[in-house]
Amino acid sequence: MNISITEHISLNREERLVRVDEKEVRLTALEFGLFDYLCKHPNRICNREELIDNVWGNRFQYDSGTIDVHLNALRRKLGFSKDRPIETIRGAGLVFRIEHPQTRYTIDLHSFVRDWLQSHEPELQAHGLTPSMHLTPFVNEITIEPTALRRMLDAILAALLPSAQPGYLKLNSKLTMQYFVFSLDLNGTTNELRIMVRG
């Protein structure tokens, strides 16, 4: 199965193939292993010991330049520049910088929350709870993968409901320089969900 890594690159783990703009790129086993490992851990520093343990393992003999040799070949074959999208952080390791899938989703905030509250209406009614929402009026959209946001809100509600008494569930939001914050207030018990604002 082909997995889309970026707009131009896909990877097939079963066939151990990489395609760039639908064109197959031949990688050695170690080049593929290195690229696959970085794809599984995007936007995170992977240090050299971690890469050697997980890609090379103890079956291979290597020296301090082994990763660099394979990395340079990988960059050349995939058409990457020296620093992007795989960046070398001196003294730390490698980072494969790619756009996280969630950044491709922009949701209408009011519609989403209204639909979410309606989907939980039977549970809320069973607990004698009346929902209300007071969202930041000038924030109409946020960028996050919708099912991830729904799971997070579901988890907070599931944690609050077991001890719920009849009353009110209030959902509020605010925007700071760093976070968009949802707060779920159930009769004075408040839980917050913070979503980092991406610059």
RAURCOR-V108147 format. One line per field, one symbol per residue. psi: psi as a letter, one per 30 degrees, with the letter a starting at -180 (. if undefined). burial: # if it has 24 or more other C-alpha atoms within 12 Angstrom, else .. Layout:
psi=???
burial=???
//
This chain:
psi=kkkkeaffklkjeefhkkkjhgkkkkkleeeeeeeeeeefhlgkkjleeeeeefeeagfkklaffeeeeeeeeeeeefgllefkfjkjjkfebkkjjlkkefffkkkjeeeeeeeeeefgeeeeefghkjllkiljfgjfkljlkeeeeeeeeeeeeeeeeegklkbkjkjlllkafflkkkkjjjhfjkkkjkkkkk.
burial=....#...####...#####....#.#..###########.#..####..##..##..........##.######..#......####....######..........##.##..##..#...#....#####.#......###.#..##.##..##..##..#...########....########...###.#....
//
